Amino acid sequence: MTRRRLLPRLSSARATQVLLGVLVALTACVLLLDLARPAVTAPVRRAGATVLAPIQSAMTGWTDDRLTEVTRERDALDARVKELEAEARTSEQLTELERAAAGWGGHELLPARVVGFSSGSTPIGGRTVTIDAGEADGVRRDQTVISSDGLVGRVIRTAPTSADVVLLGGSDVVVGVRFGTEGALGSVDGRPAPGLPARASGQLTLTAVGDSEIAVGDLVTTLGSPDSVPYVAGVPLGTVTSVDADRGQLGRTAVVEPFVDADTLDLVAVVLLGEEVR
C-alpha cells in the first residue's frame, strides 16, 4: 500500500495573513525599484494612469472648468444672500424708525446712512458723522436728525449728495429739554458745569431751570425750537442715571445717559419740514 505524505492545510485566516505578507513584500520591492530605477517603472506608471484616469473622471465627474464654474456660482449665491440679508435689516430698521417717529410728532422723514465720521477727540465743534443724503434730497442746515432710538443731532453742513451732522455731546451742542413726569424745563449739553464730577464717555449733563426736582429714571425729551429748527419737540434724548450733589451750581444738575449710541450709528433720518417735504 502506497503511503502519501499529507501536507498541512492552512486555515483561511492564516492564508490571508500569508497573502498580505506577500503583497506587502511585492509593494516594497516595487517602491524600491521605482526609487532606484525610475526609468524601469515609468511604463508601468503611464499604463496605470491611462487605465485609471477614465475611472477617476467617471467617479468624480469634475473637471477644472466645472470646478471653477461651481466656485463662481457659489460665490455669486453667497453675495446675493448677504445682499438680501442687508436689505432685510434695512427694511426692519426703516419699520422701527417709522414706528418710533409716529409717536414723536409724525414728521416726514428722509432715511440716510452714516458713511463717515470725525474723530471723537475733535477739540472744536464736536464729533460729527457724514450721511449719504444732501441738498439734492432736501437736506438743509439745522435740520433735526434722529434714529429709531432717539435724537442723534443736527445738520451743520450740506453738499449736493451728503451732509455733516454734529452729535450730542459736542462742546457747542446745547439742547432745550423737558424731563420727568411734570415735563420740567432744562437743558442738556456735553460739558459738566464747573465744580461737577467728570462724566464718562458719551454721558451728558442735565441742568434744570429753577428749582425743579430731578430724579433717577426721569425721561428726557427735546423741548423743541421755534419753527422746529434746529430741534423738533418730543424726541427722546435719554434718561437720568444719577443726580449731582448740590455744590452751589445754578439749578440742579444730573447725569443723562443718551439713548443713541454714537459708536454704532447706521440708519438715521433727517426730519423734513415745510418746503423740504416733497
Secondary structure, DSSP 4 states (H G I P E B T S, - for coil): -PPPPPPPPPPHHHHHHHHHHHHHHHHHHHHHHHHH-HHHHHHHHHHHHHHHHHHHHHHH---HHHHHHHHHHHHHHHHHHHHHHHHHHHHHHHHHHHHHHHTTT--EEEEEEEEEE--TT--SS--EEEES--GGGT--TT-EEE-SSSEEEEEEEE-SS-EEEEETT-TT-EEEEEETTTTEEEEEESSPPTTSPPPPTT-EEEEESTT----TT-EEEE---GGG-S--TT-EEEEEEEE---SS-SS-EEEEEESS-GGG--EEEEEE-GGG--
